Amino acid sequence: MGMELDILGYEKGGYNQESFIAKLDAYNTLITAMQNGLPNDKAKAELELIHQQPMFREKGGFFGKVGFSVKDTDAYIADLEKGIAKAFK
């Protein structure tokens, strides 16, 4: 799974890029561990922890910052989690 972040749009008040990248790094670490034989029960527990890992949003408003589009990012993560979940079957 490549990190093609150019598919994500940007918006004022969107997700903070650093917290999103940290979450993606956690997913990548999990995928690597699964490929190296991490038992399914431990992988499922780790997936749940990553799922609950918060992503912070940039401040909105007139002087707000731009971050990743919330809609695009949520869809990207949902697809990623579906792909990981398929490995459990």
Backbone as CSV, one residue per row, in Angstrom:
resi,resn,N_x,N_y,N_z,CA_x,CA_y,CA_z,C_x,C_y,C_z
1,MET,0.845,-1.179,0.000,0.000,0.000,0.000,0.885,1.235,0.000
2,GLY,0.808,1.991,-1.045,1.598,3.203,-1.121,0.895,4.358,-0.433
3,MET,1.673,5.312,-0.014,1.091,6.478,0.636,0.902,7.572,-0.413
4,GLU,-0.184,7.467,-1.164,-0.486,8.428,-2.210,-1.345,9.540,-1.619
5,LEU,-0.719,10.438,-0.901,-1.464,11.477,-0.207,-1.986,12.548,-1.145
6,ASP,-1.569,12.520,-2.415,-2.066,13.506,-3.354,-3.537,13.279,-3.673
7,ILE,-4.111,12.136,-3.261,-5.532,11.895,-3.473,-6.386,12.610,-2.431
8,LEU,-5.755,13.113,-1.383,-6.476,13.816,-0.334,-6.527,15.300,-0.654
9,GLY,-7.706,15.860,-0.526,-7.837,17.295,-0.714,-7.416,18.042,0.541
10,TYR,-7.406,19.330,0.431,-7.054,20.191,1.564,-8.222,21.109,1.865
11,GLU,-8.352,21.473,3.138,-9.392,22.414,3.530,-8.977,23.111,4.820
12,LYS,-9.452,24.319,4.962,-9.189,25.052,6.199,-9.911,24.336,7.331
13,GLY,-9.201,24.092,8.403,-9.776,23.380,9.539,-9.767,21.874,9.365
14,GLY,-9.053,21.370,8.354,-8.977,19.924,8.116,-8.052,19.255,9.117
15,TYR,-7.806,17.976,8.883,-6.959,17.222,9.792,-5.508,17.709,9.728
16,ASN,-4.919,17.802,10.901,-3.515,18.163,11.038,-2.667,17.113,10.331
17,GLN,-1.756,17.571,9.495,-0.966,16.649,8.681,-0.069,15.749,9.527
18,GLU,0.517,16.274,10.578,1.413,15.473,11.401,0.663,14.345,12.111
19,SER,-0.537,14.634,12.623,-1.273,13.576,13.328,-1.779,12.527,12.341
20,PHE,-2.102,12.941,11.119,-2.526,11.980,10.107,-1.359,11.079,9.694
21,ILE,-0.194,11.667,9.482,0.990,10.879,9.112,1.351,9.906,10.235
22,ALA,1.218,10.331,11.491,1.502,9.444,12.623,0.560,8.246,12.611
23,LYS,-0.706,8.480,12.296,-1.669,7.385,12.236,-1.341,6.443,11.080
24,LEU,-0.976,6.998,9.930,-0.583,6.161,8.795,0.652,5.330,9.118
25,ASP,1.602,5.924,9.805,2.800,5.186,10.223,2.425,3.999,11.114
26,ALA,1.464,4.216,11.999,1.023,3.128,12.881,0.381,2.004,12.063
27,TYR,-0.434,2.353,11.064,-1.027,1.333,10.189,0.074,0.578,9.432
28,ASN,1.042,1.296,8.911,2.129,0.648,8.170,2.936,-0.300,9.055
29,THR,3.169,0.107,10.296,3.875,-0.753,11.243,3.073,-2.017,11.504
30,LEU,1.760,-1.876,11.654,0.889,-3.029,11.863,0.928,-3.962,10.657
31,ILE,0.820,-3.416,9.469,0.847,-4.234,8.252,2.153,-5.018,8.156
32,THR,3.259,-4.349,8.444,4.562,-5.023,8.415,4.620,-6.142,9.443
33,ALA,4.109,-5.880,10.639,4.103,-6.902,11.691,3.236,-8.096,11.284
34,MET,2.110,-7.821,10.644,1.237,-8.902,10.178,1.945,-9.733,9.114
35,GLN,2.651,-9.081,8.226,3.398,-9.795,7.185,4.518,-10.640,7.788
36,ASN,4.992,-10.240,8.948,6.057,-10.970,9.632,5.525,-11.980,10.645
37,GLY,4.215,-12.236,10.610,3.659,-13.307,11.424,2.979,-12.900,12.721
38,LEU,2.639,-11.641,12.905,1.918,-11.237,14.110,0.598,-12.009,14.186
39,PRO,0.311,-12.663,15.303,-0.944,-13.416,15.433,-2.166,-12.504,15.249
40,ASN,-3.228,-13.087,14.677,-4.436,-12.309,14.375,-5.033,-11.620,15.588
41,ASP,-5.049,-12.288,16.746,-5.656,-11.673,17.925,-4.896,-10.411,18.336
42,LYS,-3.577,-10.470,18.260,-2.776,-9.292,18.599,-2.927,-8.212,17.534
43,ALA,-3.012,-8.627,16.279,-3.192,-7.659,15.189,-4.537,-6.945,15.308
44,LYS,-5.579,-7.700,15.641,-6.908,-7.087,15.805,-6.912,-6.084,16.952
45,ALA,-6.240,-6.431,18.043,-6.162,-5.512,19.184,-5.398,-4.250,18.800
46,GLU,-4.309,-4.416,18.069,-3.521,-3.259,17.633,-4.307,-2.400,16.657
47,LEU,-5.056,-3.044,15.758,-5.891,-2.293,14.807,-6.906,-1.430,15.546
48,GLU,-7.500,-1.978,16.594,-8.477,-1.204,17.368,-7.816,-0.004,18.055
49,LEU,-6.610,-0.212,18.583,-5.883,0.899,19.214,-5.571,2.002,18.200
50,ILE,-5.146,1.596,17.020,-4.835,2.580,15.982,-6.102,3.303,15.549
51,HIS,-7.188,2.545,15.414,-8.474,3.143,15.026,-8.879,4.243,16.009
52,GLN,-8.602,4.018,17.280,-8.973,4.986,18.314,-7.979,6.135,18.455
53,GLN,-6.826,6.020,17.814,-5.811,7.084,17.886,-6.400,8.369,17.289
54,PRO,-6.395,9.453,18.039,-7.034,10.672,17.543,-6.232,11.345,16.426
55,MET,-6.962,12.012,15.560,-6.342,12.891,14.574,-6.858,14.290,14.891
56,PHE,-5.949,15.186,15.051,-6.310,16.536,15.437,-6.629,17.375,14.206
57,ARG,-7.470,18.363,14.408,-7.850,19.240,13.310,-7.182,20.596,13.486
58,GLU,-6.898,21.195,12.350,-6.342,22.540,12.361,-7.431,23.529,12.749
59,LYS,-7.016,24.656,13.220,-7.956,25.702,13.589,-8.622,26.233,12.324
60,GLY,-9.928,26.354,12.356,-10.668,26.905,11.230,-10.787,28.415,11.363
61,GLY,-11.672,28.979,10.611,-11.913,30.412,10.702,-11.013,31.228,9.800
62,PHE,-11.134,32.533,9.922,-10.433,33.458,9.024,-8.925,33.275,9.070
63,PHE,-8.363,33.116,10.250,-6.919,32.945,10.396,-6.544,31.473,10.581
64,GLY,-7.432,30.585,10.208,-7.202,29.160,10.393,-6.133,28.605,9.466
65,LYS,-5.760,27.365,9.745,-4.751,26.673,8.944,-5.420,25.643,8.042
66,VAL,-4.724,25.291,6.989,-5.208,24.289,6.056,-4.681,22.919,6.474
67,GLY,-5.547,21.922,6.408,-5.162,20.548,6.696,-5.782,19.625,5.661
68,PHE,-5.617,18.335,5.853,-6.207,17.366,4.929,-7.727,17.385,5.057
69,SER,-8.411,17.261,3.928,-9.868,17.220,3.896,-10.377,16.115,4.820
70,VAL,-11.309,16.457,5.691,-11.862,15.490,6.642,-12.577,14.367,5.885
71,LYS,-13.389,14.719,4.903,-14.140,13.726,4.131,-13.190,12.775,3.399
72,ASP,-12.208,13.324,2.707,-11.246,12.494,1.960,-10.438,11.605,2.891
73,THR,-9.996,12.174,4.000,-9.156,11.438,4.944,-9.930,10.307,5.603
74,ASP,-11.158,10.588,6.029,-11.981,9.543,6.645,-12.231,8.396,5.663
75,ALA,-12.484,8.722,4.395,-12.711,7.688,3.379,-11.436,6.879,3.136
76,TYR,-10.289,7.546,3.100,-9.006,6.874,2.884,-8.728,5.885,4.012
77,ILE,-8.940,6.324,5.245,-8.687,5.463,6.399,-9.676,4.298,6.433
78,ALA,-10.936,4.550,6.085,-11.926,3.466,6.056,-11.513,2.396,5.042
79,ASP,-11.048,2.812,3.869,-10.587,1.853,2.861,-9.366,1.081,3.360
80,LEU,-8.456,1.785,4.008,-7.255,1.146,4.547,-7.628,0.101,5.593
81,GLU,-8.545,0.443,6.486,-8.969,-0.490,7.525,-9.699,-1.695,6.932
82,LYS,-10.479,-1.481,5.870,-11.144,-2.606,5.200,-10.111,-3.561,4.627
83,GLY,-9.063,-3.010,4.016,-8.008,-3.841,3.457,-7.290,-4.648,4.518
84,ILE,-7.028,-4.024,5.656,-6.366,-4.735,6.760,-7.295,-5.822,7.311
85,ALA,-8.577,-5.506,7.447,-9.536,-6.463,7.997,-9.664,-7.699,7.111
86,LYS,-9.502,-7.546,5.805,-9.572,-8.692,4.893,-8.480,-9.714,5.191
87,ALA,-7.371,-9.249,5.737,-6.273,-10.165,6.055,-6.634,-11.103,7.201
88,PHE,-7.659,-10.775,7.975,-8.065,-11.614,9.095,-8.955,-12.776,8.661
89,LYS,-9.399,-12.760,7.430,-10.342,-13.798,6.968,-9.627,-14.952,6.336
